[in-house]
Amino acid sequence: MANSFDVVVIGSGPAGYVGAIRAAQLGLSTAVVEEWTDEKGAATLGGTCLNVGCIPSKALLDSSQKFHDAKETLSVHGIGLENPTIDVPAMLERKNKIVGQLTGGIGGLFKHNGVTVIQGRGKVLAGANVEVTAADGTVTVVEAGSVIIAAGSEPVKIPPAPVDDEYIVDSTGALEFTEVPGRLGVIGAGVIGLELGSVWGRLGSEVVLLEALDEFLAMMDTQIAKEAAKIFKKQHLDIRLSSRVTDAKVKDGKVHVLYDSPEGEHTEVFDKLIVSVGRRPRTVDLLADDSGVTLDERGFIFVNDQCATEAPNVYAVGDVVRGPMLAHKGSEEGVMVAERIAGKPAQVNYDCIPSIIYTHPEIAAVGRTEQELKSDGIPYKAGTFPFVASGRALAANDSDGMVKIISHAETDRILGCHIVGPSAADLAQQVLIAMEFGSSTEDLALMVFGHPTLSEAVHEAALAVDGHAIHVANRKRR
């Protein structure tokens, strides 16, 4: 195996493997260092996203939604199913098969593009070189023209609820329950907590989410967050805000949780407890003292707008750097860095990165929220359209939620799109494309949308910005 490459990438998650493939496509000799291994000791590609994050959770979300539909909603369509059951091991087997197919696919792409895989833990040394410690303890040094750090992130641990991987688990353990918990506690009502709580809630768990913050989905547009909270309440997700867990202990096969709220101290007993209070960058023991790469106070690698660190020829992308921990954000950073190493101009538009919560209905957002614009004193106007007024949504019996579009009050340029509802992720992407090209709400309003489609809700929300919506009463404008 060669020990010198034009580019060495540490980590094979979405940021790392995409950056590596693009670097190889540009004619650069490229290697990827990956620490995770399978039962045979071979490098397991795909990082958190493909192995224990985005992909397996979406597989379970899809399976659980189908079970919920069979049990609760298909009768509306005249379809009768008597006492549907869930085979959890079969559901997990399907999830694992999907993960194996996609991670194996990355290996095939690496082979096709000539990317070398090096198993071991990478560490950045001075002079943009990488020390690799293999599973057997063998240490080698790989010379690199440039280094791309894409080491990813890991779940945050909290002292009051130590993970034991049996009764108290993190997001990874919550993907492996072999039976449906009777009563499930979730610490954190953010993206991960809502998605995992939804999975097991649909399958029959009584789910309680304990959120320390006073505001639900504080990073989302307030109007959309309030609408989502109403929907989740109808789904029997018990979301308790201002609830800070102070202790969690396992007694007689149950998890006893102590938490504080404005009303005082409370105790709850659960069969399982999921700790989902966020993720942190995986940067411990990643950098030699003389690497020249610096960390901020939260452990993120300091980079500029082009993801260059303070060390020459060393870049960092994805979850180890500033910004939201999103697979698609990391992937685009990986491409940008690969192209800049190859001497090509490249940039990521950080104003147009979508955020998605894959509950049902989905929640998706791109651009600025109404509260952000108010805080910054930017004049704006907004329009909304409810899915209950969408013929396509009603025909599908999936009409919860709304589309909200915000534009600049003077230029009409679209500043944000926020959706809770069916296919929210794909609908928000339509508006993102418009935003990328600097479109106005008038541009969207003048476009022809097919009928009947969910996309018409986007069209109507754009019309509503100026009080011109057709299929809903417009708010009076001053």
Secondary structure as UniProt FT lines:
FT   STRAND          4..10
FT   HELIX           14..25
FT   TURN            26..27
FT   STRAND          30..34
FT   TURN            39..40
FT   HELIX           47..52
FT   HELIX           54..68
FT   HELIX           69..73
FT   HELIX           74..77
FT   HELIX           88..113
FT   STRAND          116..119
FT   STRAND          121..124
FT   TURN            126..127
FT   STRAND          130..133
FT   TURN            135..136
FT   STRAND          139..149
FT   STRAND          153..155
FT   TURN            159..160
FT   STRAND          168..169
FT   TURN            171..172
FT   HELIX           173..175
FT   STRAND          183..187
FT   HELIX           191..202
FT   TURN            203..204
FT   STRAND          206..210
FT   TURN            216..219
FT   HELIX           222..234
FT   TURN            235..236
FT   STRAND          238..240
FT   STRAND          244..251
FT   TURN            252..253
FT   STRAND          254..261
FT   TURN            262..263
FT   STRAND          264..270
FT   STRAND          272..275
FT   STRAND          279..281
FT   TURN            284..285
FT   TURN            289..290
FT   TURN            297..298
FT   TURN            305..306
FT   TURN            312..313
FT   STRAND          314..316
FT   HELIX           318..320
FT   HELIX           327..341
FT   TURN            342..343
FT   HELIX           350..352
FT   STRAND          355..357
FT   STRAND          362..367
FT   HELIX           370..376
FT   STRAND          380..386
FT   HELIX           387..389
FT   HELIX           391..395
FT   TURN            396..397
FT   STRAND          402..408
FT   TURN            409..411
FT   STRAND          413..421
FT   TURN            422..423
FT   HELIX           424..436
FT   TURN            437..438
FT   HELIX           441..446
FT   TURN            454..455
FT   HELIX           456..465
FT   TURN            466..467
//
